[in-house]
C-alpha cells in the first residue's frame, strides 16, 4: 500500500518549466482538434521510465496534472510510494494475469487499468481490489475503473480483444466484478495509418473503436456517453480527438525521449531545486 510521499524530492525549475510548456502546447493542439467535440478530453501524461521528479513538477505546475500513465507494475508501485496520494495512476501497459491482483491491491490510488483484454485479468483485478477494501476499511469503496483494450488494427504483436469479442468481456466485467467499473474502450492505433492520412481522412482504427463502443452500448442498453474512448498518443492524438476520443495518452511529446529501461531512474537527485 502507498505510504507518505517523499518530502525531500526536488525538481529542477528549468526542467519543470519545459515540461509545463510542453503540456500547454499539447492542450492548445487538443483544443484546436476538438472544435466539433462537446465533451472534455482527459490528458494522461505517460511517465514510464521517467523519474518521479518530473511527475511531481507537473503535478505542482499551473496545470496541476493528476493523471499519469505507467507501463510497468513495479515502476508504478515504486513511484506511488514517493508521490502524493491525490495522483490518479493509470496502468496502460500489457498486463500479465498473475500481476493483476497485486497491482489492484497495492496501489490505492490506482485510478484505472486500461489494458484489460481477458476475463481472467478482470477477475484478478476484482480480487485485488476486494482484498484492498477488506484490509483497509477506511478507504472509500470506489470501484477500480477499467478499459477493455481492443485490437482494432489487426496487428499480431498488439494486445487486445478482437472487436467482435469486446461485448462478451464487457458483460463479464459488469455482471461478475462488483469492485470494477467499466469505463470504456482503449486501443493503440497503427501509427503507419495515422502518418499516411491525407487531409480529411482519419485513422480507421479510431473509427473502428467508435463502432465497437456504439455496438456494445446498444447491446448492454447503455448510452454511448456511458462508455469512454481512450485513443491517441503523441503521434496521432489529434486524429483521435477528431474521432471522439475522451482521453489521450501522451508521453514523449511531454517528457522527451525515454532512456533505455536499464538506465531509467525512479527518482533523480536534484541539488537546490524546488519541492
Short mmCIF file of the C-alpha atoms (twelve columns), coordinates in Angstrom:
data_MODEL
# 
_entry.id   MODEL 
# 
loop_
_atom_site.group_PDB 
_atom_site.id 
_atom_site.type_symbol 
_atom_site.label_atom_id 
_atom_site.label_alt_id 
_atom_site.label_comp_id 
_atom_site.label_asym_id 
_atom_site.label_seq_id 
_atom_site.Cartn_x 
_atom_site.Cartn_y 
_atom_site.Cartn_z 
_atom_site.pdbx_PDB_model_num 
ATOM 1   C CA . UNK A 1   0.000   0.000   0.000   1 
ATOM 2   C CA . UNK A 2   1.183   3.517   -0.693  1 
ATOM 3   C CA . UNK A 3   2.739   5.377   2.179   1 
ATOM 4   C CA . UNK A 4   3.613   9.015   2.711   1 
ATOM 5   C CA . UNK A 5   5.212   10.806  -0.202  1 
ATOM 6   C CA . UNK A 6   8.882   11.750  -0.132  1 
ATOM 7   C CA . UNK A 7   9.138   15.291  1.341   1 
ATOM 8   C CA . UNK A 8   12.745  15.594  0.160   1 
ATOM 9   C CA . UNK A 9   12.071  15.098  -3.545  1 
ATOM 10  C CA . UNK A 10  13.076  18.098  -5.624  1 
ATOM 11  C CA . UNK A 11  12.858  19.071  -9.260  1 
ATOM 12  C CA . UNK A 12  14.837  21.437  -11.432 1 
ATOM 13  C CA . UNK A 13  12.869  24.669  -12.134 1 
ATOM 14  C CA . UNK A 14  14.086  24.849  -15.741 1 
ATOM 15  C CA . UNK A 15  13.049  21.259  -16.367 1 
ATOM 16  C CA . UNK A 16  9.681   21.971  -14.730 1 
ATOM 17  C CA . UNK A 17  9.098   24.976  -16.999 1 
ATOM 18  C CA . UNK A 18  9.910   22.964  -20.109 1 
ATOM 19  C CA . UNK A 19  7.513   20.199  -19.083 1 
ATOM 20  C CA . UNK A 20  4.763   22.716  -18.334 1 
ATOM 21  C CA . UNK A 21  5.320   24.463  -21.679 1 
ATOM 22  C CA . UNK A 22  5.074   21.110  -23.440 1 
ATOM 23  C CA . UNK A 23  1.734   20.394  -21.762 1 
ATOM 24  C CA . UNK A 24  0.473   23.863  -22.734 1 
ATOM 25  C CA . UNK A 25  1.333   23.197  -26.378 1 
ATOM 26  C CA . UNK A 26  -0.478  19.840  -26.305 1 
ATOM 27  C CA . UNK A 27  -3.588  21.332  -24.741 1 
ATOM 28  C CA . UNK A 28  -3.655  24.024  -27.434 1 
ATOM 29  C CA . UNK A 29  -3.479  21.344  -30.122 1 
ATOM 30  C CA . UNK A 30  -6.251  19.381  -28.400 1 
ATOM 31  C CA . UNK A 31  -8.425  22.474  -28.282 1 
ATOM 32  C CA . UNK A 32  -7.900  23.112  -31.983 1 
ATOM 33  C CA . UNK A 33  -8.701  19.488  -32.865 1 
ATOM 34  C CA . UNK A 34  -11.781 19.301  -30.642 1 
ATOM 35  C CA . UNK A 35  -13.790 22.163  -32.082 1 
ATOM 36  C CA . UNK A 36  -16.559 19.729  -33.005 1 
ATOM 37  C CA . UNK A 37  -16.444 17.966  -29.628 1 
ATOM 38  C CA . UNK A 38  -18.830 18.697  -26.780 1 
ATOM 39  C CA . UNK A 39  -17.054 16.658  -24.091 1 
ATOM 40  C CA . UNK A 40  -13.895 17.334  -22.078 1 
ATOM 41  C CA . UNK A 41  -10.755 15.414  -23.031 1 
ATOM 42  C CA . UNK A 42  -8.560  13.902  -20.341 1 
ATOM 43  C CA . UNK A 43  -4.800  14.130  -20.785 1 
ATOM 44  C CA . UNK A 44  -2.870  11.208  -19.314 1 
ATOM 45  C CA . UNK A 45  0.829   12.045  -19.100 1 
ATOM 46  C CA . UNK A 46  2.673   8.794   -19.836 1 
ATOM 47  C CA . UNK A 47  5.616   8.906   -17.452 1 
ATOM 48  C CA . UNK A 48  7.095   5.439   -17.943 1 
ATOM 49  C CA . UNK A 49  10.886  5.332   -17.494 1 
ATOM 50  C CA . UNK A 50  10.853  8.973   -16.400 1 
ATOM 51  C CA . UNK A 51  11.732  9.974   -12.824 1 
ATOM 52  C CA . UNK A 52  9.151   10.748  -10.176 1 
ATOM 53  C CA . UNK A 53  10.646  14.257  -10.029 1 
ATOM 54  C CA . UNK A 54  9.117   15.009  -13.447 1 
ATOM 55  C CA . UNK A 55  5.713   13.824  -12.277 1 
ATOM 56  C CA . UNK A 56  5.904   15.987  -9.163  1 
ATOM 57  C CA . UNK A 57  6.890   19.001  -11.266 1 
ATOM 58  C CA . UNK A 58  3.827   18.629  -13.492 1 
ATOM 59  C CA . UNK A 59  1.543   17.876  -10.566 1 
ATOM 60  C CA . UNK A 60  2.671   21.105  -8.882  1 
ATOM 61  C CA . UNK A 61  2.663   23.167  -12.080 1 
ATOM 62  C CA . UNK A 62  -0.053  25.605  -13.095 1 
ATOM 63  C CA . UNK A 63  -1.699  22.691  -14.920 1 
ATOM 64  C CA . UNK A 64  -1.979  20.672  -11.687 1 
ATOM 65  C CA . UNK A 65  -1.897  17.427  -13.638 1 
ATOM 66  C CA . UNK A 66  -3.484  14.492  -11.851 1 
ATOM 67  C CA . UNK A 67  -3.497  11.672  -14.405 1 
ATOM 68  C CA . UNK A 68  -0.248  9.799   -15.089 1 
ATOM 69  C CA . UNK A 69  0.232   6.560   -17.014 1 
ATOM 70  C CA . UNK A 70  2.733   3.775   -16.387 1 
ATOM 71  C CA . UNK A 71  3.551   0.611   -18.324 1 
ATOM 72  C CA . UNK A 72  5.369   -1.451  -15.705 1 
ATOM 73  C CA . UNK A 73  3.781   -2.634  -12.478 1 
ATOM 74  C CA . UNK A 74  6.867   -2.373  -10.267 1 
ATOM 75  C CA . UNK A 75  7.716   1.108   -11.543 1 
ATOM 76  C CA . UNK A 76  4.179   2.300   -10.863 1 
ATOM 77  C CA . UNK A 77  4.278   0.861   -7.342  1 
ATOM 78  C CA . UNK A 78  7.614   2.477   -6.538  1 
ATOM 79  C CA . UNK A 79  6.517   5.879   -7.825  1 
ATOM 80  C CA . UNK A 80  3.210   5.689   -5.979  1 
ATOM 81  C CA . UNK A 81  5.136   5.318   -2.724  1 
ATOM 82  C CA . UNK A 82  7.041   8.548   -3.390  1 
ATOM 83  C CA . UNK A 83  4.348   10.831  -4.757  1 
ATOM 84  C CA . UNK A 84  1.183   12.487  -3.393  1 
ATOM 85  C CA . UNK A 85  -1.833  10.260  -2.890  1 
ATOM 86  C CA . UNK A 86  -4.081  12.545  -4.962  1 
ATOM 87  C CA . UNK A 87  -2.278  11.500  -8.154  1 
ATOM 88  C CA . UNK A 88  -4.501  9.276   -10.283 1 
ATOM 89  C CA . UNK A 89  -2.478  6.429   -11.729 1 
ATOM 90  C CA . UNK A 90  -3.352  4.698   -14.990 1 
ATOM 91  C CA . UNK A 91  -1.824  1.336   -15.838 1 
ATOM 92  C CA . UNK A 92  -1.598  1.293   -19.629 1 
ATOM 93  C CA . UNK A 93  0.905   -1.465  -20.422 1 
ATOM 94  C CA . UNK A 94  0.491   -5.110  -21.293 1 
ATOM 95  C CA . UNK A 95  -0.503  -6.824  -18.060 1 
ATOM 96  C CA . UNK A 96  0.193   -10.424 -17.128 1 
ATOM 97  C CA . UNK A 97  -2.667  -12.191 -15.390 1 
ATOM 98  C CA . UNK A 98  -0.578  -13.008 -12.307 1 
ATOM 99  C CA . UNK A 99  0.315   -9.321  -11.864 1 
ATOM 100 C CA . UNK A 100 -3.287  -8.088  -11.830 1 
ATOM 101 C CA . UNK A 101 -4.212  -8.913  -8.232  1 
ATOM 102 C CA . UNK A 102 -1.140  -7.298  -6.604  1 
ATOM 103 C CA . UNK A 103 -1.462  -4.233  -8.827  1 
ATOM 104 C CA . UNK A 104 -5.059  -3.611  -7.749  1 
ATOM 105 C CA . UNK A 105 -4.276  -4.468  -4.127  1 
ATOM 106 C CA . UNK A 106 -1.083  -2.477  -3.565  1 
ATOM 107 C CA . UNK A 107 -1.872  0.916   -5.120  1 
ATOM 108 C CA . UNK A 108 -4.936  2.523   -3.512  1 
ATOM 109 C CA . UNK A 109 -4.834  5.500   -5.877  1 
ATOM 110 C CA . UNK A 110 -4.714  3.331   -8.976  1 
ATOM 111 C CA . UNK A 111 -7.429  5.178   -10.895 1 
ATOM 112 C CA . UNK A 112 -7.702  2.987   -13.938 1 
ATOM 113 C CA . UNK A 113 -6.357  -0.098  -15.708 1 
ATOM 114 C CA . UNK A 114 -6.566  0.444   -19.457 1 
ATOM 115 C CA . UNK A 115 -5.313  -2.872  -20.808 1 
ATOM 116 C CA . UNK A 116 -7.910  -5.447  -19.757 1 
ATOM 117 C CA . UNK A 117 -8.328  -7.973  -22.558 1 
ATOM 118 C CA . UNK A 118 -9.381  -11.209 -20.826 1 
ATOM 119 C CA . UNK A 119 -11.959 -12.208 -18.235 1 
ATOM 120 C CA . UNK A 120 -9.172  -13.807 -16.162 1 
ATOM 121 C CA . UNK A 121 -7.390  -10.471 -15.853 1 
ATOM 122 C CA . UNK A 122 -10.614 -8.763  -14.858 1 
ATOM 123 C CA . UNK A 123 -11.251 -11.443 -12.219 1 
ATOM 124 C CA . UNK A 124 -7.775  -10.993 -10.732 1 
ATOM 125 C CA . UNK A 125 -8.166  -7.204  -10.622 1 
ATOM 126 C CA . UNK A 126 -11.508 -7.778  -8.900  1 
ATOM 127 C CA . UNK A 127 -9.856  -9.984  -6.253  1 
ATOM 128 C CA . UNK A 128 -7.094  -7.458  -5.684  1 
ATOM 129 C CA . UNK A 129 -9.474  -4.554  -5.194  1 
ATOM 130 C CA . UNK A 130 -11.674 -6.623  -2.890  1 
ATOM 131 C CA . UNK A 131 -8.613  -7.514  -0.793  1 
ATOM 132 C CA . UNK A 132 -7.608  -3.854  -0.605  1 
ATOM 133 C CA . UNK A 133 -11.016 -2.789  0.685   1 
ATOM 134 C CA . UNK A 134 -11.107 -5.625  3.226   1 
ATOM 135 C CA . UNK A 135 -7.640  -4.792  4.582   1 
ATOM 136 C CA . UNK A 136 -8.209  -1.016  4.570   1 
ATOM 137 C CA . UNK A 137 -11.782 -0.367  5.695   1 
ATOM 138 C CA . UNK A 138 -11.050 3.357   5.980   1 
ATOM 139 C CA . UNK A 139 -10.851 3.630   2.172   1 
ATOM 140 C CA . UNK A 140 -13.887 4.740   0.225   1 
ATOM 141 C CA . UNK A 141 -15.081 1.723   -1.773  1 
ATOM 142 C CA . UNK A 142 -14.839 3.288   -5.210  1 
ATOM 143 C CA . UNK A 143 -14.660 0.580   -7.883  1 
ATOM 144 C CA . UNK A 144 -11.498 0.430   -9.962  1 
ATOM 145 C CA . UNK A 145 -12.108 1.776   -13.452 1 
ATOM 146 C CA . UNK A 146 -11.119 -0.471  -16.344 1 
ATOM 147 C CA . UNK A 147 -10.962 -0.035  -20.084 1 
ATOM 148 C CA . UNK A 148 -11.317 -3.044  -22.345 1 
ATOM 149 C CA . UNK A 149 -8.418  -2.985  -24.796 1 
ATOM 150 C CA . UNK A 150 -9.464  -3.732  -28.358 1 
ATOM 151 C CA . UNK A 151 -7.057  -4.685  -31.135 1 
ATOM 152 C CA . UNK A 152 -8.526  -2.554  -33.893 1 
ATOM 153 C CA . UNK A 153 -5.511  -2.691  -36.196 1 
ATOM 154 C CA . UNK A 154 -5.266  -6.476  -36.522 1 
ATOM 155 C CA . UNK A 155 -1.540  -6.358  -35.752 1 
ATOM 156 C CA . UNK A 156 -0.474  -9.646  -34.172 1 
ATOM 157 C CA . UNK A 157 2.069   -8.009  -31.855 1 
ATOM 158 C CA . UNK A 158 -0.565  -5.850  -30.192 1 
ATOM 159 C CA . UNK A 159 -2.657  -6.897  -27.226 1 
ATOM 160 C CA . UNK A 160 -6.402  -6.550  -27.085 1 
ATOM 161 C CA . UNK A 161 -9.568  -8.485  -27.755 1 
ATOM 162 C CA . UNK A 162 -10.919 -8.823  -31.242 1 
ATOM 163 C CA . UNK A 163 -13.647 -6.232  -31.892 1 
ATOM 164 C CA . UNK A 164 -16.325 -8.937  -32.081 1 
ATOM 165 C CA . UNK A 165 -15.353 -10.268 -28.635 1 
ATOM 166 C CA . UNK A 166 -15.410 -6.956  -26.780 1 
ATOM 167 C CA . UNK A 167 -19.068 -7.162  -25.818 1 
ATOM 168 C CA . UNK A 168 -18.730 -10.505 -24.032 1 
ATOM 169 C CA . UNK A 169 -15.829 -9.215  -21.928 1 
ATOM 170 C CA . UNK A 170 -17.757 -6.067  -21.060 1 
ATOM 171 C CA . UNK A 171 -20.708 -8.172  -19.944 1 
ATOM 172 C CA . UNK A 172 -18.430 -10.273 -17.741 1 
ATOM 173 C CA . UNK A 173 -16.973 -7.181  -16.038 1 
ATOM 174 C CA . UNK A 174 -20.397 -5.692  -15.481 1 
ATOM 175 C CA . UNK A 175 -22.013 -8.895  -14.190 1 
ATOM 176 C CA . UNK A 176 -19.191 -10.551 -12.215 1 
ATOM 177 C CA . UNK A 177 -16.826 -7.816  -10.991 1 
ATOM 178 C CA . UNK A 178 -18.570 -5.567  -8.449  1 
ATOM 179 C CA . UNK A 179 -15.324 -3.849  -7.471  1 
ATOM 180 C CA . UNK A 180 -14.610 -2.844  -11.066 1 
ATOM 181 C CA . UNK A 181 -16.457 -0.351  -13.219 1 
ATOM 182 C CA . UNK A 182 -16.426 -0.443  -16.994 1 
ATOM 183 C CA . UNK A 183 -15.009 2.907   -18.096 1 
ATOM 184 C CA . UNK A 184 -14.946 2.199   -21.807 1 
ATOM 185 C CA . UNK A 185 -12.549 1.039   -24.516 1 
ATOM 186 C CA . UNK A 186 -8.880  1.587   -25.295 1 
ATOM 187 C CA . UNK A 187 -6.940  0.995   -28.474 1 
ATOM 188 C CA . UNK A 188 -3.478  1.633   -29.867 1 
ATOM 189 C CA . UNK A 189 -3.912  2.693   -33.455 1 
ATOM 190 C CA . UNK A 190 -1.435  1.730   -36.159 1 
ATOM 191 C CA . UNK A 191 0.954   4.682   -36.374 1 
ATOM 192 C CA . UNK A 192 1.617   3.989   -40.063 1 
ATOM 193 C CA . UNK A 193 -2.062  4.588   -40.785 1 
ATOM 194 C CA . UNK A 194 -2.002  7.912   -38.950 1 
ATOM 195 C CA . UNK A 195 1.140   9.013   -40.796 1 
ATOM 196 C CA . UNK A 196 -0.351  8.037   -44.134 1 
ATOM 197 C CA . UNK A 197 -3.518  10.094  -43.760 1 
ATOM 198 C CA . UNK A 198 -4.466  12.698  -46.308 1 
ATOM 199 C CA . UNK A 199 -6.455  15.809  -45.400 1 
ATOM 200 C CA . UNK A 200 -9.997  14.983  -44.376 1 
ATOM 201 C CA . UNK A 201 -9.178  11.352  -43.553 1 
ATOM 202 C CA . UNK A 202 -8.880  9.794   -40.081 1 
ATOM 203 C CA . UNK A 203 -7.211  6.660   -38.739 1 
ATOM 204 C CA . UNK A 204 -9.574  3.748   -39.403 1 
ATOM 205 C CA . UNK A 205 -8.523  2.117   -36.107 1 
ATOM 206 C CA . UNK A 206 -10.086 5.003   -34.198 1 
ATOM 207 C CA . UNK A 207 -13.233 4.812   -36.280 1 
ATOM 208 C CA . UNK A 208 -13.402 1.064   -35.595 1 
ATOM 209 C CA . UNK A 209 -13.210 1.637   -31.818 1 
ATOM 210 C CA . UNK A 210 -16.075 4.103   -32.079 1 
ATOM 211 C CA . UNK A 211 -18.108 1.419   -33.867 1 
ATOM 212 C CA . UNK A 212 -17.257 -1.115  -31.140 1 
ATOM 213 C CA . UNK A 213 -18.378 1.328   -28.451 1 
ATOM 214 C CA . UNK A 214 -21.649 2.069   -30.233 1 
ATOM 215 C CA . UNK A 215 -22.439 -1.624  -30.738 1 
ATOM 216 C CA . UNK A 216 -21.640 -2.633  -27.151 1 
ATOM 217 C CA . UNK A 217 -23.579 0.313   -25.733 1 
ATOM 218 C CA . UNK A 218 -26.632 -0.794  -27.677 1 
ATOM 219 C CA . UNK A 219 -26.233 -4.435  -26.658 1 
ATOM 220 C CA . UNK A 220 -25.793 -3.554  -22.964 1 
ATOM 221 C CA . UNK A 221 -28.579 -0.958  -23.119 1 
ATOM 222 C CA . UNK A 222 -26.234 1.879   -22.210 1 
ATOM 223 C CA . UNK A 223 -25.910 5.367   -23.593 1 
ATOM 224 C CA . UNK A 224 -22.883 5.862   -25.830 1 
ATOM 225 C CA . UNK A 225 -21.711 8.565   -23.410 1 
ATOM 226 C CA . UNK A 226 -21.516 5.946   -20.638 1 
ATOM 227 C CA . UNK A 227 -18.529 4.317   -22.343 1 
ATOM 228 C CA . UNK A 228 -15.412 6.385   -22.905 1 
ATOM 229 C CA . UNK A 229 -12.852 6.030   -25.672 1 
ATOM 230 C CA . UNK A 230 -9.159  6.090   -24.772 1 
ATOM 231 C CA . UNK A 231 -7.246  6.506   -28.007 1 
ATOM 232 C CA . UNK A 232 -4.481  8.707   -29.327 1 
ATOM 233 C CA . UNK A 233 -0.820  9.023   -28.381 1 
ATOM 234 C CA . UNK A 234 1.974   11.502  -29.125 1 
ATOM 235 C CA . UNK A 235 1.987   10.932  -32.880 1 
ATOM 236 C CA . UNK A 236 -1.742  10.674  -33.532 1 
ATOM 237 C CA . UNK A 237 -3.768  12.235  -30.721 1 
ATOM 238 C CA . UNK A 238 -5.250  14.958  -32.905 1 
ATOM 239 C CA . UNK A 239 -6.838  12.409  -35.226 1 
ATOM 240 C CA . UNK A 240 -8.122  10.537  -32.169 1 
ATOM 241 C CA . UNK A 241 -9.669  13.698  -30.770 1 
ATOM 242 C CA . UNK A 242 -11.416 14.383  -34.056 1 
ATOM 243 C CA . UNK A 243 -12.791 10.825  -33.921 1 
ATOM 244 C CA . UNK A 244 -14.320 11.427  -30.497 1 
ATOM 245 C CA . UNK A 245 -11.683 10.306  -28.029 1 
ATOM 246 C CA . UNK A 246 -12.383 11.101  -24.381 1 
ATOM 247 C CA . UNK A 247 -8.793  10.524  -23.317 1 
ATOM 248 C CA . UNK A 248 -5.365  10.782  -24.913 1 
ATOM 249 C CA . UNK A 249 -2.163  9.182   -23.618 1 
ATOM 250 C CA . UNK A 250 0.865   11.348  -24.353 1 
ATOM 251 C CA . UNK A 251 4.422   10.586  -23.285 1 
ATOM 252 C CA . UNK A 252 7.415   11.629  -25.371 1 
ATOM 253 C CA . UNK A 253 5.839   14.891  -26.533 1 
ATOM 254 C CA . UNK A 254 5.708   15.915  -22.868 1 
ATOM 255 C CA . UNK A 255 8.754   14.250  -21.343 1 
ATOM 256 C CA . UNK A 256 11.100  13.827  -24.313 1 
ATOM 257 C CA . UNK A 257 12.783  10.644  -25.435 1 
ATOM 258 C CA . UNK A 258 12.894  7.843   -22.894 1 
ATOM 259 C CA . UNK A 259 16.110  6.247   -21.696 1 
ATOM 260 C CA . UNK A 260 16.754  2.517   -22.061 1 
ATOM 261 C CA . UNK A 261 14.907  0.650   -19.322 1 
ATOM 262 C CA . UNK A 262 18.185  -0.393  -17.677 1 
ATOM 263 C CA . UNK A 263 19.221  3.273   -17.296 1 
ATOM 264 C CA . UNK A 264 15.894  4.625   -16.041 1 
ATOM 265 C CA . UNK A 265 15.762  6.112   -12.539 1 
ATOM 266 C CA . UNK A 266 12.720  6.078   -10.285 1 
ATOM 267 C CA . UNK A 267 13.961  9.234   -8.560  1 
ATOM 268 C CA . UNK A 268 16.702  11.655  -9.549  1 
ATOM 269 C CA . UNK A 269 18.929  13.515  -7.137  1 
ATOM 270 C CA . UNK A 270 18.378  17.241  -7.745  1 
ATOM 271 C CA . UNK A 271 20.502  19.746  -5.874  1 
ATOM 272 C CA . UNK A 272 18.965  23.093  -4.941  1 
ATOM 273 C CA . UNK A 273 15.722  22.537  -6.820  1 
ATOM 274 C CA . UNK A 274 12.102  23.002  -5.741  1 
ATOM 275 C CA . UNK A 275 9.991   20.573  -3.735  1 
# 
